[in-house]
């Protein structure tokens, strides 16, 4: 769905160009325009629809190289969990796959991988990465809050950073995506910023209590542990994070 320009700008006058140059020329038309804008804004807010400009913004970040989370290597925490937990197979989904490092690694472990991201440029790079690695991944462009058909349910879902970005706007939308992507027995691994060490700039953060109360609405939390994201900041800091391993029981 394309979001009209006035909603993106937050400017009702974009619906009534005459208001900028001759405010008295068409007062009734401008009043109607303002009413339409207010109604549109309320409708979109209620529906939890996010402006499509966000796709452009994410694309710009990849274009400019402003992606500090993208180390070019699979998540060390993901690899650790694979060594220590019984991960169900064969179908896996990654939410917010970026340039595909984790999705490609999952495919190299023998899983049938579907990977979702908002950025067309990130997905283009992900396809190139998969081709270079000689693995097959199904790449899907879309919003984690209202994705296209993903072909679930999946046995394993991995999320490094989507949940902590969208939870404040629409945690129910996120949980609904998980609900559609999983079934009883599915395992889910969510990595998120840790509110014990908030930093700016840095990843969005969440408390352990919030993790348990929000994800616990759908999933059985097997364990939550602290770790540090792989990216290293210029001052040598690695951001504190949560690793949450859960299973769908019903």
N, C-alpha and C positions, 0 to 999 in steps of 0.2 A: 504494500500500500504506500503510495507517495503522499507525504505529509505536505499540505499547502504551505506556501512561503510565509504567510502571516503567522502561522503557529511556530515556525522555526525561529522567526525573528522576534516574536513576542510583540509585534507592532501592528495594532489594528489599522493604522493608516495605510498599510500596504493593500488593504482591501478597498480602499477608496482614494485613488491617486489624486483626485481633485482637492482633497483635504489639505494636501501639502502646499498647493499653489493658490487655491482660491477657497478658503474654508467656508465662505458664505454662499458659494455657488450651488451647492447641492446638499443642504443640511439633512434632508430626509434620507438621501442615499447614504450619507455617512453614518447616520443613526442606524440604519438597517445593517450597514457593514459592521459596525461595532457590535450589534446584537448577534450577527452571524459569528463574529470572531469569538465572543464570550461563550456562545453555545458550543462552538467547535472546540474551544480549549477545555471546557468542562467535559465534553463527551470523550475527548482523547485521554484526559486525565483519568476519568472513570474506567476507561477500557485498558489502561496501562499500556498504551501504544507509544513506543519510543520514536522520536524523530529519526528519519532515515539519514539525517545529516551525520549521525554518529558513525555510520558506515564510512562516510567520507573522512571523518576525523580519524578513525582508526587507520584508514588507508594512508592518510597524510603522515601519521606517525611511522608507519612502515617505510614510506617513501623517504622520509627524512632521517631514518635510522634512530628514531626516538623510541626504542623498544628495549629498555634495559633488562627486562625479564627474559629476553630471548638470548640465551647463552650459546645457542647453536648445538647444545648437547642435551640428551634426554635428562629428565629430572632424576637426580640421585635418590630422592625419596621414593619416587615411583619404582625405581629398580630395587631399592631396599625392600619395599613391601612385596614385590614379586618373589624375592628370595625367602621371605619369612611367612607369607600367608598363602593359603590355598586359594588361588584366583580361579574362579570358574571360567570355562571356555566353551565354545571358541569365539563368540561374538563380542566385540568391544566397541565402545563409543567414547570419543574424546570431545568434551565441550570446550570450545575456545582453543582450537588446536594451533592457532598462529601459523608459523612457517613449517609445522609438521614434525618437529624433532621427536616428540613423544609418540605421535601416531605411527611414524615410521619405525620407531623402536618396538612398539607393540606388535606391528606387523612382522618384524624380524623374529619375534618370539613365537610366531606361528598363529597369531590371532587374525580373525577376519575383522578388519577395522573400518569403522565409519568415523569421520572427523568433521566437526562443524565449526565454522568461524564466520564472523561478520564482515571480514575484510577480503575483497576479491584479490588484492595484491598479495596478502599473506597466503591465500590459497594457491595462487600461481606459483609462489616460491615453494610451497609445500609439495605441489605436484612435481616440480623439478627435483626436489630432494628425494621423493619416492622413486622417481625414475632413475636417479643416480644410484640409489641403494638397491634397485632391482626388486622392489616390493610393490604390492597392489594395496591401495587404500581408496576407499570411496569418500571423496571430498564433497562436502555440502556447504553451500553459502546460505547463511541465515542467522537470525537472532535467537539467542538461547532462550529468550522469554516467549517467543512464538515461532518456533522453527518449522520448516517444511517437513513433510513426511520423512522420517529418518529410517524407517524400516525395522523398528524395534519389535519385541523387546530384545535387550542386550544382556549378556551374562555379566559384563563388567563395564562400569562407567568411570571415567577419569576426568577430573576437573582441577586444573591448576590455575586458579585465579578468576573464574567466572562468577562463582557464588559470592565472593567478597565484593565484587564490583556491582552486582545487580540486586543484592538482598535488600538494601534500603529502599529501593524503588518499587520492587515487586517480588518479594520472596515467594508469594503464592504462585506466581507465574513460573518461577524457577522450579519449585516443587512439582508443579504440574508437568513440566518438561521431564523431570526425573520419573514421575509416575508413568508417563507414557513410554519412557525409554527402558523401564525395568519391569521385572516380574518377580514373584516370590522366588528367592534363592539368588537373585542378582547381588553382586558386590559393587560398592561405590567407594571411591577414594577421592576426597575433596581436600585440596591444599589451600589455605587461606592465611591472610596476614593476621598477626597476633597483637591484640590490643594491649598487651603488657609492654610493648615497645613501639608505640606509634612514632612514625618519622615523616617529615615533610621536606622534600618529596619522598614518597614511599608508597607501598601498596595499601589499599584500604584494609582496615583491621576489624576484628571481631573478637568477642570474648568467648571463653569456653562455654559459659552458660548460654550465650546466644546460639552457638553452634548446636548444642544439645537440644535446646528448645525448638529451634527452627528445623533442622534436619530430622530431629526426632519425631516430627509430625508424620513423617512418611517412613523413616528408616529406623532399624535397630542399630544403635551406636555400639560397635564392638569395642573400639578403643579410640582415644584421642591422645596424641603425643605432640610435644614441641620439637621443632627442628628449625634449621635455617635455610632459606632459599639459596640456590646456588649462585645467583648473581652477586658480584662483589662491587660495592660502591667505590668511588675514587678515594674515600677515606678509609677503605679496607673493611667497612662494615658489611655484614650479610644480614638481611632482614629476618627477624624472628617470625616464625610462622606456626600454624597448626596443621597437623596431619590427622585427618579424621577418616577412619575406616569403618564402613557400615554395611549392613545387609538389608535387603528388602525381605520381610518375613510374611507379608500378606498383601 
